[in-house]
Amino acid sequence: MSASASSPTPSKGLPLAQVLPAISSPVRCAILRELAKGESLPNVELARRLRTTPSAISKHFSVLYRQRVVSFKHGRYVIASGLLSDDRQSIDFGCLLIRLHHRE
């Protein structure tokens, strides 16, 4: 994914068929938990935090990006605009609300 890639912007909610593939992996859920903490992160940093390879993280980001769950801006990923609650405790997909449990 290049830095010039446009960021997908979800409409008010995402269809369940789009959300389920995005959250069906424990690694992708862990990625979302990390991003929900408030930092925009490059895949190398997420790989370090999740103890996996940057290549594996890139593959997971590809799914999250394609399903419009994350945006890519300036070489970093963030949860797509409008999905994360103000208190960063949940992601509201419209069809599904995910409560995040941040592990310290």
Stockholm file with secondary structure:
# STOCKHOLM 1.0

chainA/1-104         MSASASSPTPSKGLPLAQVLPAISSPVRCAILRELAKGESLPNVELARRLRTTPSAISKHFSVLYRQRVVSFKHGRYVIASGLLSDDRQSIDFGCLLIRLHHRE
#=GR chainA/1-104 SS CCTTCCCCCCCSSBCHHHHHHHHSSHHHHHHHHHHHTTCCBCHHHHHHHHTSCHHHHHHHHHHHHHTTSEEEETTEEEECTTTBCTTSSEEECBSCEEECCCCC
#=GC SS_cons         CCTTCCCCCCCSSBCHHHHHHHHSSHHHHHHHHHHHTTCCBCHHHHHHHHTSCHHHHHHHHHHHHHTTSEEEETTEEEECTTTBCTTSSEEECBSCEEECCCCC
//
